[in-house]
Amino acid sequence: MSSDLERLANGVLWPGFLGTAAPAWLLDELRDGLAGVVYFGQNVGDGLLALSDEILAANPDALIGIDEEGGSVTRLESASGSTVPGAAQLGLLDDLIATERTGAELARRVRAIGANVILGPVADVNTDPTNPVIGVRAFGADQELVSRHVVATVDGIQDGAVAACVKHFPGHGDTHVDSHHALPEISLDIEEFERVHLEPFRAAIEAGVDAVMTAHIVVPAWGEAPATLNPRVLGMLREWGFDGVIITDALDMAAIRETVGIGGGAALALAAGADLLCIGNPTNPGAAALPDQDLRDFLAARDGIVAALRDGSLSRERVEEAARRVAVLAARLRTAADGQQETTEEFDAAEIVRRVISFTGDAPTAASGLAVVDARRRSSLAVDSAAGYVSGALAADGFRVRLDVASNPVTEQDRVLDEAATATGTTVLLIDRPDADAAQRALVERAAVRDPHAVVVNVGLPARHPLPLPTIEVAAASRLGAQIARETLLGRTAPPERVAAAG
């Protein structure tokens, strides 16, 4: 039996867990007031709805969240790749009806597995094209475009009786460091930052978004603490009239774990004004993760809260206020779900993606097959950049090879290019950072000399500087995008619209 303070702390904690079955400790804590759970790819299996039912049986008011953005980021389809348009694709298309329907489809899929919170949409304005963690997860680089698509997505999600959580406040779009691994600092002029990067969050709040997720980033003009732990930054949300739930980004990310620690971060985040503490994915430590890392991380967070309550550095009133906001959201979602009627409106994700995929350069002749050289960057904790389902969908049964241009010498890269050129079909170079990764661009340039009939499929941000080979711009590392790119290269669908290469 937990203490009174432990039960109070439970009401603001949102852990991840290991495996596809609910561990005993998790069910025990849910019965003792734990706010809910967060699903990650390693939790997804055939019995996900039954798992959600078990969680809700232990705590009928549990919030069950999942990182389901579509495009390059999916948990529900982590094994096979997303079949939903991504944010950058929707921003490039700039069709608000398509964006709202995509939000509604995400809500339908999440509700179908018994979850009720989507950790999205991304409200970051990706003004740094070399950004290692956002990129195509954002709707674009213009705050007005991002704002209108954030609002459309929020409307689509929340009309489906699922809470939306815009992220990552106050804006992760101008960072060049991944907060999963370190603590980014914003160097942008503060007036420009406020004008550009805060705008989509203001728009989401005006639209009635249920939740906002914090970012582990430092804005020096607002203090030395990262936003997640900074009362000045989180206080802005309340000043704007937001009375929903402020959710932290995962406290087990290195930006927090390796600085103040999970326990210290939990207490400081609550004191700063956060309401629900995401402890996140227990596989985040990588090879250092222990078999009971989920329980260890949960206890570290709870013990940190309880210790702060006992020594007076964290007030009971603040934690009770946070728990109350979480409970209000959970109760409202239960009511909304009870009255939800399934839509019969058909959602054609493929048609949306076909409308946005474009190409630069001369249209290639229809190929008899595709030999794919996958030269994308390594996967990150946020985005499975090197996932095999993208190259697999492109190549089908044809030649396919993974080529890490960061670690392989040029001689080995050229050997792979020559091997692909002798395989059946057209050589396809699969890339995702043509402007930010000099090695990827160099590979394309050498391929253009060795095999001038090769083509490029770019699943990252569209290239701003022309590539020397015909290029299909997909703007998402998804199974759906790869399938449509393959259809196009094989001549099975009309080629996408040709656009002039950027100068």
C-alpha positions in Angstrom: 0.0 0.0 0.0 1.5 3.3 -1.0 1.7 6.4 1.3 -0.5 9.4 0.9 2.3 11.3 -0.8 3.1 8.4 -3.2 -0.6 8.2 -4.3 -0.6 12.0 -4.8 2.5 11.7 -7.0 0.9 8.8 -8.9 -1.8 11.2 -10.2 0.8 13.2 -12.2 3.0 10.4 -13.5 2.8 9.0 -17.0 5.3 6.1 -17.5 6.3 3.9 -20.4 6.9 0.2 -19.8 8.7 -2.7 -21.3 7.0 -5.4 -23.3 3.6 -6.0 -24.9 1.9 -7.0 -21.6 1.2 -4.9 -18.6 3.7 -5.7 -15.8 2.4 -6.4 -12.4 3.9 -3.2 -10.9 2.1 -1.1 -13.5 -1.3 -2.5 -12.8 -0.7 -2.1 -9.1 0.1 1.5 -9.5 -2.8 2.1 -11.8 -5.1 0.8 -9.1 -3.4 3.2 -6.8 -4.2 6.3 -8.9 -1.4 6.3 -11.5 -2.5 8.8 -14.2 -1.9 6.4 -17.1 0.7 5.1 -19.5 2.5 6.0 -22.7 2.8 3.4 -25.5 5.9 3.1 -27.6 6.7 0.9 -30.6 8.1 -1.9 -28.4 4.6 -2.1 -26.6 2.7 -2.6 -29.9 1.6 -6.2 -30.6 -1.5 -8.1 -31.7 -3.2 -7.7 -28.3 -2.9 -3.9 -28.0 -6.7 -3.4 -27.5 -6.8 -6.1 -24.9 -3.8 -4.4 -23.2 -5.6 -1.1 -23.1 -8.7 -2.8 -21.7 -6.6 -4.3 -18.9 -5.1 -0.9 -18.1 -8.5 0.8 -18.1 -9.9 -2.0 -15.9 -7.2 -1.2 -13.4 -7.9 2.6 -13.7 -10.9 3.6 -15.7 -9.6 7.2 -15.8 -6.2 6.3 -17.2 -4.8 8.4 -20.0 -3.3 6.2 -22.6 -1.0 8.2 -24.9 0.9 7.3 -28.0 3.4 9.1 -30.3 1.4 8.8 -33.5 2.3 11.7 -35.9 2.0 9.9 -39.3 4.7 10.1 -41.9 8.1 9.5 -40.5 6.9 8.9 -36.9 4.6 6.0 -36.0 4.3 3.7 -33.1 1.2 1.8 -34.3 2.9 0.8 -37.5 6.5 0.8 -36.2 7.1 -2.6 -37.7 5.9 -1.9 -41.2 5.9 1.9 -41.6 3.2 4.6 -41.6 0.3 4.6 -44.0 -0.8 8.1 -43.0 0.5 11.4 -44.5 3.2 13.2 -42.6 3.2 16.8 -41.4 5.7 18.1 -44.1 3.6 16.4 -46.8 0.5 18.1 -45.5 2.3 21.4 -45.3 3.6 21.2 -48.8 0.1 20.3 -50.1 -1.5 23.1 -47.9 -5.0 21.6 -48.1 -6.6 22.1 -44.7 -9.4 19.6 -45.4 -6.8 16.9 -46.1 -5.0 17.9 -42.9 -8.1 17.8 -40.7 -9.1 14.4 -42.2 -5.6 13.1 -41.4 -6.0 14.2 -37.8 -9.4 12.5 -37.7 -7.9 9.3 -39.1 -5.1 9.4 -36.5 -7.8 9.7 -33.8 -9.8 6.8 -35.3 -6.7 4.5 -35.3 -5.7 5.5 -31.8 -9.2 5.1 -30.4 -9.4 1.7 -32.0 -6.5 0.4 -29.8 -8.1 1.9 -26.7 -5.8 4.9 -26.3 -7.1 8.4 -25.9 -4.2 10.9 -26.2 -2.1 11.6 -29.3 1.3 13.2 -28.7 0.9 15.5 -31.6 0.7 17.4 -33.8 4.2 18.9 -34.0 3.8 22.7 -33.7 7.5 23.4 -34.2 8.4 25.8 -37.1 11.4 24.1 -38.7 13.4 27.2 -39.6 16.8 25.3 -39.3 16.9 22.9 -42.3 19.7 21.0 -40.6 17.6 20.3 -37.5 18.4 16.7 -36.4 15.2 16.0 -34.6 12.3 17.8 -36.3 12.7 18.2 -40.1 9.8 16.6 -41.9 7.9 16.1 -38.6 7.0 19.8 -38.9 4.4 21.3 -41.3 7.0 23.7 -42.6 9.3 26.7 -42.0 6.6 29.4 -42.0 4.7 30.2 -38.8 1.4 31.0 -40.5 1.4 27.8 -42.5 2.3 25.8 -39.5 -0.3 27.5 -37.3 -3.2 26.8 -39.7 -2.2 23.1 -40.1 -1.7 22.6 -36.4 -5.2 23.9 -35.8 -6.7 21.7 -38.5 -5.0 18.7 -37.1 -6.1 19.5 -33.5 -9.7 19.9 -34.8 -9.5 16.5 -36.5 -8.1 14.7 -33.6 -10.3 16.2 -30.9 -13.5 15.8 -32.9 -12.6 12.1 -32.7 -12.8 12.0 -28.8 -9.1 11.9 -28.5 -6.9 14.6 -26.8 -4.3 16.3 -29.0 -1.0 17.4 -27.4 0.9 20.0 -29.4 4.7 19.9 -29.1 7.4 20.9 -28.3 6.8 24.2 -26.5 8.2 26.8 -26.8 9.5 25.5 -30.2 12.2 23.0 -31.2 12.4 24.1 -34.8 15.6 26.1 -34.7 17.8 23.6 -32.8 20.8 21.8 -34.2 21.1 19.4 -31.2 18.8 16.4 -30.5 17.5 16.7 -26.9 17.4 12.9 -26.7 21.1 13.1 -26.4 22.0 16.6 -25.1 20.5 19.9 -24.0 19.9 22.3 -27.0 20.3 26.0 -26.5 18.4 28.5 -28.7 20.8 31.2 -30.2 18.1 32.9 -32.3 17.2 36.6 -31.6 14.5 36.5 -28.9 12.1 38.8 -30.7 12.3 36.6 -33.8 11.9 33.5 -31.7 8.8 34.9 -30.0 7.3 36.1 -33.3 7.9 32.9 -35.3 8.1 29.9 -32.9 5.4 30.8 -30.3 2.7 31.6 -32.9 1.5 28.0 -33.6 1.2 27.3 -29.9 -0.9 30.4 -29.4 -3.1 29.3 -32.4 -3.5 25.8 -30.9 -4.5 27.3 -27.5 -7.1 29.6 -29.1 -8.4 26.5 -31.0 -8.9 24.7 -27.6 -6.1 22.1 -27.7 -6.3 19.8 -24.7 -2.6 19.5 -23.9 0.8 21.1 -24.6 4.1 19.2 -24.4 7.2 21.0 -23.2 10.7 20.9 -24.9 14.0 20.3 -23.2 15.5 23.4 -24.7 17.2 26.4 -23.1 16.2 29.9 -24.3 18.9 32.1 -22.5 16.7 35.2 -22.6 14.3 33.4 -20.4 16.8 31.8 -18.0 19.3 29.0 -17.8 16.8 26.2 -17.1 15.3 24.1 -19.9 11.7 25.0 -20.8 10.4 21.8 -19.1 11.9 23.0 -15.8 11.4 26.8 -16.3 8.4 28.5 -14.5 8.8 31.6 -16.7 8.4 29.6 -19.9 5.6 27.4 -18.7 3.9 30.4 -17.1 3.5 31.9 -20.6 0.9 29.2 -21.4 -1.2 30.2 -18.4 -0.8 33.9 -19.2 -2.3 33.1 -22.7 -5.3 31.6 -21.0 -4.4 27.9 -21.4 -6.0 25.8 -18.6 -5.4 22.4 -20.1 -2.7 19.9 -19.3 1.0 20.8 -19.6 2.8 17.5 -20.3 6.6 17.2 -20.1 8.6 15.6 -22.9 10.2 12.4 -21.6 12.2 13.0 -18.4 14.4 10.0 -19.2 15.8 11.8 -22.3 19.5 12.7 -21.8 18.8 16.4 -21.6 17.1 15.7 -18.2 18.5 12.3 -17.1 22.1 13.3 -17.5 21.7 16.8 -15.9 19.3 17.0 -12.9 18.2 13.3 -13.1 14.7 11.9 -13.5 13.8 12.4 -9.8 15.1 16.0 -9.7 13.6 16.7 -13.1 10.2 15.4 -11.9 10.1 17.7 -8.9 11.4 20.7 -10.8 9.0 20.3 -13.7 6.0 20.2 -11.3 7.3 23.3 -9.5 7.7 25.0 -12.8 4.0 24.4 -13.7 3.9 21.1 -15.5 0.9 18.8 -14.8 1.7 15.4 -16.3 5.2 14.0 -16.3 6.1 11.7 -19.2 8.7 9.3 -18.0 8.9 7.9 -21.5 10.4 5.0 -23.2 12.5 2.8 -20.9 14.6 1.7 -23.8 16.0 5.3 -24.1 19.3 4.4 -22.3 20.0 2.0 -25.2 22.4 -0.8 -24.3 22.5 0.5 -20.7 18.8 -0.2 -20.2 18.2 -2.8 -17.5 15.5 -5.5 -17.5 13.5 -3.5 -15.0 14.4 -0.1 -16.4 10.7 0.8 -16.6 10.1 0.3 -12.9 13.4 2.0 -12.0 12.6 5.1 -14.0 9.1 5.3 -12.5 10.3 5.0 -9.0 13.0 7.5 -9.6 10.4 10.1 -10.7 8.0 9.3 -7.9 10.7 9.3 -5.2 11.9 12.6 -6.4 8.4 14.1 -6.1 7.8 12.6 -2.7 11.2 13.8 -1.4 10.5 17.4 -2.6 7.1 17.3 -1.0 8.6 16.2 2.3 11.4 18.9 2.3 9.0 21.7 1.2 10.7 22.5 -2.1 7.5 21.4 -3.8 4.1 22.4 -2.4 1.3 19.9 -2.0 -1.1 22.5 -3.5 0.9 22.6 -6.8 0.8 18.8 -7.1 -2.9 18.7 -6.3 -3.6 21.4 -8.9 -1.7 19.4 -11.5 -3.5 16.1 -10.6 -6.8 17.9 -10.8 -6.1 19.1 -14.4 -5.1 15.6 -15.4 -8.3 14.2 -13.8 -10.5 16.7 -15.5 -9.1 15.8 -18.9 -9.5 12.1 -18.2 -13.1 12.5 -17.2 -13.9 14.6 -20.2 -12.4 12.1 -22.6 -14.4 9.3 -21.0 -17.6 11.2 -21.6 -16.6 12.1 -25.2 -15.8 8.5 -25.9 -19.1 7.3 -24.6 -20.9 9.6 -27.0 -18.6 9.1 -30.0 -20.1 8.0 -33.3 -17.9 6.4 -35.9 -17.6 8.4 -39.1 -18.3 6.7 -42.4 -16.3 9.2 -44.4 -13.7 7.4 -46.5 -10.1 8.5 -45.9 -7.8 8.2 -48.9 -4.3 8.6 -47.6 -2.6 7.5 -50.8 -4.4 10.1 -52.8 -3.2 12.8 -50.5 0.4 11.6 -50.8 0.2 11.3 -54.6 -0.9 15.0 -54.7 2.2 16.2 -52.8 5.0 14.0 -54.2 6.9 15.9 -56.8 10.1 15.5 -58.9 12.9 17.6 -60.2 14.9 17.0 -63.3 13.9 14.9 -66.3 11.2 12.4 -65.8 12.9 8.9 -65.8 11.8 6.2 -68.2 9.6 3.6 -66.6 11.8 1.1 -64.9 11.6 -2.7 -65.1 12.7 -2.9 -61.5 14.4 -0.9 -58.8 17.9 -1.5 -57.2 17.8 0.5 -54.0 20.9 1.9 -52.3 19.7 3.1 -48.9 22.0 5.9 -47.8 19.8 7.6 -45.2 21.2 8.7 -41.8 21.1 6.4 -38.8 17.9 6.1 -36.8 17.4 8.4 -33.8 15.3 7.9 -30.7 12.6 10.1 -32.2 12.6 8.9 -35.8 13.4 5.5 -37.1 15.3 7.0 -40.0 17.1 3.9 -41.2 14.0 1.7 -40.9 14.1 -1.1 -43.5 10.4 -0.8 -44.4 11.1 2.3 -46.6 13.8 0.7 -48.7 11.8 -2.6 -48.7 8.7 -0.9 -50.1 10.8 0.7 -52.8 12.8 -2.3 -53.8 10.1 -5.0 -53.3 11.8 -8.2 -54.3 14.7 -6.4 -56.1 18.2 -5.5 -55.1 18.5 -3.6 -51.8 21.5 -2.6 -49.7 22.0 -0.4 -46.7 25.0 2.0 -47.1 26.1 4.1 -44.1 27.9 6.9 -45.8 29.1 8.3 -42.5 31.3 5.3 -41.7 32.0 3.6 -45.1 35.0 4.9 -47.2 34.4 6.2 -50.7 35.9 3.1 -52.2 33.3 0.9 -50.5 30.5 3.4 -51.5 31.6 3.2 -55.1 31.7 -0.6 -54.9 28.1 -0.6 -53.8 27.1 1.8 -56.5 28.7 -0.4 -59.1 27.0 -3.5 -57.7 23.6 -1.7 -57.9 24.2 -0.7 -61.4 24.7 -4.3 -62.5 21.5 -5.4 -60.8 18.2 -5.7 -62.6 16.4 -2.4 -62.9 17.1 1.3 -62.3 19.4 2.3 -59.5 17.6 4.3 -56.8 19.5 6.3 -54.2 17.4 6.7 -51.1 18.4 9.7 -49.1 17.0 12.0 -46.4 19.4 15.0 -45.9 20.6 16.2 -49.3 21.4 19.7 -48.0 22.6 18.9 -44.5 24.7 15.8 -45.2 27.7 16.4 -47.5 28.4 12.7 -47.7 24.9 11.9 -49.1 25.2 14.7 -51.7 28.7 13.5 -52.6 27.3 9.9 -53.1 24.6 11.3 -55.5 27.2 13.3 -57.4 29.5 10.2 -57.9 26.5 8.1 -58.8 25.5 10.6 -61.5 28.9 10.0 -63.2 29.0 6.2 -62.7 25.4 5.6 -63.6 23.7 8.6 -65.3 20.4 6.6 -65.5 20.1 6.4 -61.7 17.4 8.4 -59.8 17.1 9.8 -56.3 14.2 9.3 -53.8 14.5 11.9 -51.1 12.3 11.2 -48.0 13.7 14.2 -46.1 13.1 17.9 -46.5 13.0 18.8 -50.3 16.4 19.7 -51.6 17.0 23.4 -51.8 20.1 23.0 -54.0 19.6 20.9 -57.2 20.9 17.4 -57.4 22.5 16.0 -60.5 20.0 13.2 -60.9 16.2 13.2 -61.3 14.8 13.4 -57.8 11.4 12.3 -56.4 10.6 14.4 -53.3 8.6 12.3 -50.9 9.0 14.4 -47.7 8.4 11.4 -45.3 10.1 8.2 -44.4 6.9 6.2 -44.6 5.9 3.0 -46.2 3.1 4.8 -48.0 5.4 7.4 -49.5 7.9 4.7 -50.6 5.1 2.6 -52.3 3.9 5.6 -54.3 7.4 6.5 -55.3 7.9 2.9 -56.5 4.6 3.0 -58.5 5.8 6.2 -60.1 9.2 4.9 -61.1 7.7 1.8 -62.5 5.2 3.8 -64.6 2.2 2.4 -62.9 0.8 5.8 -61.9 0.9 9.2 -63.5 4.2 10.8 -62.7 4.0 13.5 -60.0 4.0 17.1 -60.9 7.4 18.4 -62.0 8.8 21.4 -60.0 11.7 23.6 -60.9 14.8 22.9 -58.8 15.7 25.4 -56.2 18.5 27.7 -57.2 
